[in-house]
Every structure is written in structure tokens, then in C-alpha cells.
Amino acid sequence: MKRIISKFAFNKMPFKTKFVLVLIFVAYFSVFFVSITCFITGKKIINERVEVEMTATTQHILDTVNAMVFDRYSDIQMLASDSVITNSSASIGEKTEVLRNSLVRLGWYDNIYLTDTQGGIIVSTKSSTLGEYVGNEYWYQEANKGSITLSDVTVLPFGVKPHLVIANNVLDKNNEFLGVIFAEFSLDVIRDLLMDLPPESDVILLDKQGNVIASKMQSVENYKISVMSYDFGDDNSEYLVHSIISTGYLGFSGNDWNLVVRTPKALIYSPLSQFIFLLWISVVFISFFVLLLGQFMANRLTRPIIDLTEGVEKIEAGDMNYQIKVNTKDEFGYLANNINKMMNSIIEKTDDLNEEKGKYR
């Protein structure tokens, strides 16, 4: 029913109005089609570009972290081979002095410790930890086997603050096991590396258990995240998420850490959204222009039709001498001239017929 009414209403409209409405419809449809095409194509191009950039950025961040961790590996390895630390005859005081000097010189660690062969702390830069036992910690057991070890996020038995622990076994000159030297590596150091990045993206470094090692997001500090789903406690559908797993750096084989970079889609698609917005703003001006152009074109097109209509109405009313004035050279002008010729011929024949009638009166 609505379609019939709309069709009837459209048919009742003047030709000029129909013409302008059609022009506006075509203009809006064209802009809508171009907008959809630009959005789909632009989104695909942006996604591909962002994927490349995020991959490069993520790899660069992880390489920087791995390089820094490798340097810390080297610090502990050198300390484990220090002549005083490896000397079973050196006093506790001498070894404590070495650890304290290293703590100040290196500047990366909160504390450095040395255990005996059973896992009890015998030398420490933090005197209150002397005698504490770490022999059950997995990183201690790995170091005890002879490999330098970097832990996941952990809290020492006597600690409160989460740390990373770098541990290495200590051998004397006869390769006899003397204990394990280990250091608390502050998570703040890694977090500072992430803070140097642009503020728009969220960057989170996770250990293989899903614990947050470092993050630019205050909301996920000291928070355990699902490595598989990257559930950060908010709507991930609003982000593009990219992740990469650490494969190590030089002598550091990697700890299967996972670096995740999230970038808000609103930020990524902002240029495209601005373009679409400007495109639709231009529609307003285009519509105004089309309206003026439509009025002008409609006047040019409908003027001959109006003149023809008015002429036919006057002839129909009995003004047989009326001449339709259409100055165009197109079909309308051809039709008007033929109507004028036809009326002139009718007038002539009517006059001739009247003369003939007069002769017989």
C-alpha cells in the first residue's frame, strides 16, 4: 500500500521536482557506494600495514628485552667466576664486599646472594636474609645442575615483591660445587624499556605461566593473564592484538616469554574514519550544489514543456492565432514549430472555407 501511495505521489509531482529528486538520489547513492568501497578497501590496507608494523615493533621490543637479559646473564656469569667468589678459602666478609661492589657497579639488581651447597644463603647484600633457605626453588635446582637460569616471575621465600631471578652455579678451581650465586632482577627495569614506546599501544610481557613481567598498563600489574586468550579484563574486540614468543638472543636461549602488543582499533582506523566523515560532510555541499544545478537544469528542460502546455491550453480555449514561442533547437522546438504550422494551416483552410461559404449566400 505504501509503495502504491509513494508511486502515486511521485507521479503527481511536477517534472522539475522529479528531476531534482533523482539527481539528489543519484548523488547520495554514489557517495554511499564510494564510502563503503573506500572503507572496506582502506580497512584491508590498514590491517595489512598495521600487521607488518606491529610485527616489526613487537620483534624490536623483544630483541631489546632479550639483549638486556643476555647482558644480565653475562653479569652473573662473570660474578660466578670471580676469583674471590670461587675461592673456598676467602672469608664471608671478602665475598660480601665483592657482592656489594657488584651491586653498586652493575645497578640492575635489588640484591645479590650466594648460597652454600645445600641452598642456604651465606653471603648477601641484604644481611637480614642470611640463613634463609632457597634450595627448593626450581631456579636453584636448575643452576645446581650446572646451567645459568632465568626464572619466571617469582617471589623469594623471604620476599614480598615479585622479581626475576638470575642464578648460576659457583665452582672452585677444581670444579667442585661451592653453591649458587643469584640476583633479584627488578621488573621495573624491563617496564622502563616499555615506557619508552609510544603511548597509544598497550605492551605486555608475559612469562610462560601467564604472569605479567612488565606492562605499560597499570591495570594489569601483578596480574595473571591467560596467554591463550589474552584476557586483560576488558573488551579485546576493541583492539588489534599481536603477540610473539621469545626465541632468545645469542647465549640466552629464551624462556618462552610472550610479548603482546594491543592497539585500539579506534586509533588505527582514525584516518579512515576522518576520511569517511569528511566525505559525508562533502555530501552536504554536494547536495546543495546538486540542488542549484538541478533547479537550473530543470528550468532549462521544463521551460519548453511549460510553454508548449500553456500554448496548447490557449489554443484549446479558442485562441487559434496564438503562436507557441519555443526558442530551442531540440525536439521541443521542432514540436512547437510544427504545432504553429499546423495551426496556421488550419486557420488558412478555415478562412478558405469561410470564403467559399460566402460565395453561395
PATI-770627 format. One line per 4 residues: number of its first residue (from 0); their letters; for each residue y negated, z negated, x negated of C-alpha. Coordinates in steps of 0.25 Angstrom, whole numbers. Each point is the difference from the previous one (the first is absolute). Layout:
<atoms>
NUM) A) Y:Z:X; ...
</atoms>
This chain:
<atoms>
0) MKRI) 0:0:0; -10:-4:-11; 4:14:-7; -4:7:13
4) ISKF) -13:-7:2; -3:2:-15; 3:15:1; -8:1:13
8) AFNK) -12:-8:-7; 0:9:-12; 1:13:9; -13:-5:7
12) MPFK) -8:-2:-13; -10:10:-4; 4:10:-11; -10:-6:-9
16) TKFV) 6:-14:1; 14:5:-2; -4:7:-12; -6:-12:-7
20) LVLI) 11:-9:4; 10:10:-6; -8:0:-13; 0:-15:-1
24) FVAY) 14:-1:3; 4:10:-11; -9:-7:-10; 6:-14:3
28) FSVF) 14:6:0; -3:7:-14; -6:-13:-6; 12:-8:6
32) FVSI) 10:10:-6; -7:0:-14; -1:-16:0; 15:-1:3
36) TCFI) 4:10:-11; -10:-6:-10; 6:-14:3; 14:4:-1
40) TGKK) -2:9:-13; -9:-10:-6; 9:-12:2; 11:7:-6
44) IINE) -8:4:-12; -6:-14:-1; 14:-6:0; 5:8:-11
48) RVEV) -12:-3:-8; 1:-15:2; 15:0:-3; -3:7:-13
52) EMTA) -12:-10:-3; 8:-12:4; 12:3:-8; -9:2:-12
56) TTQH) -8:-12:2; 13:-9:3; 6:5:-13; -12:-3:-8
60) ILDT) -1:-14:5; 15:-2:-2; -1:5:-14; -12:-9:-3
64) VNAM) 8:-12:5; 12:4:-8; -8:2:-12; -6:-13:1
68) VFDR) 13:-7:3; 6:7:-13; -11:-6:-8; 4:-13:5
72) YSDI) 14:2:-3; -4:3:-14; -8:-13:-1; 12:-8:4
76) QMLA) 9:7:-9; -9:-2:-12; -2:-14:3; 15:-2:1
80) SDSV) 1:5:-14; -11:-8:-6; 4:-7:-13; -3:-14:5
84) ITNS) 7:2:14; 13:5:-6; 0:-11:-11; 9:-10:5
88) SASI) -6:-10:-10; -14:2:5; -6:-12:7; -3:-1:15
92) GEKT) -15:-1:-4; 1:12:-8; 6:8:11; -10:-5:10
96) EVLR) -11:4:-9; 5:14:0; 2:1:15; -14:-6:2
100) NSLV) -6:10:-9; 7:12:6; -4:-5:14; -15:1:-4
104) RLGW) 1:12:-9; 8:8:11; -7:-5:12; 9:6:10
108) YDNI) 9:-12:3; -2:-13:7; 10:-7:-8; 11:2:-11
112) YLTD) 12:-8:-1; 12:-1:-10; 14:-6:5; 12:-5:-8
116) TQGG) 13:6:1; 3:-7:13; -12:5:8; -9:-13:-2
120) IIVS) -14:2:-4; -3:-6:-14; -13:7:-3; -11:3:10
124) TKSS) -15:3:0; 0:-9:13; 5:-13:-5; 4:-5:14
128) TLGE) 11:10:1; 7:-5:-13; 15:-4:4; 0:9:13
132) YVGN) 13:8:2; 0:15:2; 14:3:-4; 4:4:14
136) EYWY) -11:11:2; 5:14:0; -10:5:-10; 4:-11:-10
140) QEAN) 15:4:2; -4:15:-3; -8:-4:-12; 11:-9:-5
144) KGSI) 9:12:0; -9:7:-10; -9:9:8; -15:-2:2
148) TLSD) -2:-2:15; -12:1:10; 2:-7:13; -4:3:14
152) VTVL) -10:-9:7; 5:-14:-3; -5:-15:0; 5:-8:-11
156) PFGV) 8:-13:4; -12:-8:-5; -11:9:5; -7:4:13
160) KPHL) -7:13:-3; 8:13:1; 2:7:-14; 7:11:-7
164) VIAN) 8:-6:-12; 3:8:-13; 11:-6:-8; 7:3:-13
168) NVLD) 11:-7:-8; -3:-6:-13; 9:2:-12; 0:-6:-14
172) KNNE) 1:7:-12; 15:-1:1; 0:6:14; 3:-14:6
176) FLGV) -5:-2:14; -11:-11:0; -6:1:14; -9:9:9
180) IFAE) -14:2:-1; -7:4:13; -14:1:5; -7:-1:14
184) FSLD) -7:13:3; -10:-1:10; 0:9:12; -15:0:0
188) VIRD) 0:9:-13; 7:11:8; -8:-2:12; -13:3:-9
192) LLMD) 6:13:-3; 1:4:15; -14:-5:2; -6:11:-9
196) LPPE) 5:10:10; -9:6:12; -1:-10:11; 4:9:11
200) SDVI) 15:0:-2; 10:-12:0; 8:-1:-12; 12:-10:0
204) LLDK) 10:-2:-12; 13:-6:5; 12:-5:-8; 14:5:5
208) QGNV) 2:-12:9; -13:4:8; -9:-11:-6; -14:4:-3
212) IASK) -3:0:-15; -14:4:2; -9:6:11; -14:4:4
216) MQSV) 3:-5:14; -4:-15:1; 9:0:13; 13:2:-7
220) ENYK) -2:-9:-12; 12:-9:-2; 7:8:11; 14:6:0
224) ISVM) 0:14:5; 12:9:5; 1:10:-12; 7:10:10
228) SYDF) -10:0:11; -13:-5:-7; -3:-9:12; -14:-6:-5
232) GDDN) -2:-7:13; -9:10:7; 1:14:6; 6:10:-11
236) SEYL) -2:12:9; -15:-1:-3; 3:2:-15; 7:10:-9
240) VHSI) 9:-7:-9; 5:5:-14; 10:-8:-9; 6:2:-14
244) ISTG) 10:-9:-7; -2:-4:-14; 9:7:-11; -5:-7:-11
248) YLGF) -9:3:-12; 5:2:-15; 8:-12:-3; -1:-6:14
252) SGND) 11:5:9; -7:-4:13; 3:-10:10; 1:9:12
256) WNLV) -14:-5:4; -6:8:12; -14:4:0; -6:3:14
260) VRTP) -13:7:3; -5:0:14; -12:8:4; -6:0:14
264) KALI) 1:13:8; -14:-2:5; -5:1:-14; 9:12:-4
268) YSPL) -4:8:13; -14:-4:0; -5:13:-6; 8:7:11
272) SQFI) -5:-8:11; -14:2:-4; 2:15:-1; 6:-1:15
276) FLLW) -11:-9:4; -11:10:-6; 8:12:7; -1:-7:13
280) ISVV) -15:-3:-2; -2:15:-3; 7:2:14; -12:-6:7
284) FISF) -10:9:-8; 9:12:2; 1:-3:15; -15:-1:1
288) FVLL) -1:14:-7; 11:6:8; -7:-5:13; -13:7:-5
292) LGQF) 8:12:-4; 8:0:13; -13:0:8; -6:11:-8
296) MANR) 12:9:1; 3:-4:14; -14:4:4; 1:13:-8
300) LTRP) 14:3:7; -4:-5:14; -14:6:2; 5:14:3
304) IIDL) 11:-6:10; -11:-7:7; -9:12:0; 11:8:6
308) TEGV) 3:-11:10; -14:-1:4; -2:15:1; 13:2:9
312) EKIE) -5:-12:9; -14:7:2; 7:14:3; 9:-7:9
316) AGDM) -12:-6:7; -5:14:3; -10:2:-12; 6:14:-3
320) NYQI) -11:3:-10; 3:-12:-9; 3:4:-15; 9:-9:-7
324) KVNT) -6:-3:-14; 10:-2:-11; -4:4:-14; 13:-2:-7
328) KDEF) 8:12:-6; 13:-6:4; 9:1:12; -10:-9:8
332) GYLA) -11:10:-3; 10:12:4; 3:-6:13; -14:-3:4
336) NNIN) -4:14:-3; 11:6:8; -4:-9:12; -14:4:-2
340) KMMN) 4:15:0; 9:-3:12; -11:-6:8; -9:12:-4
344) SIIE) 10:10:5; 2:-8:13; -15:0:2; -1:15:-3
348) KTDD) 12:3:10; -6:-9:10; -14:7:-1; 7:14:1
352) LNEE) 8:-5:12; -13:-5:7; -7:13:-3; 12:8:6
356) KGKY) 0:-9:13; -16:3:1; 3:15:1; 8:-2:13
360) R) -10:-9:7
</atoms>
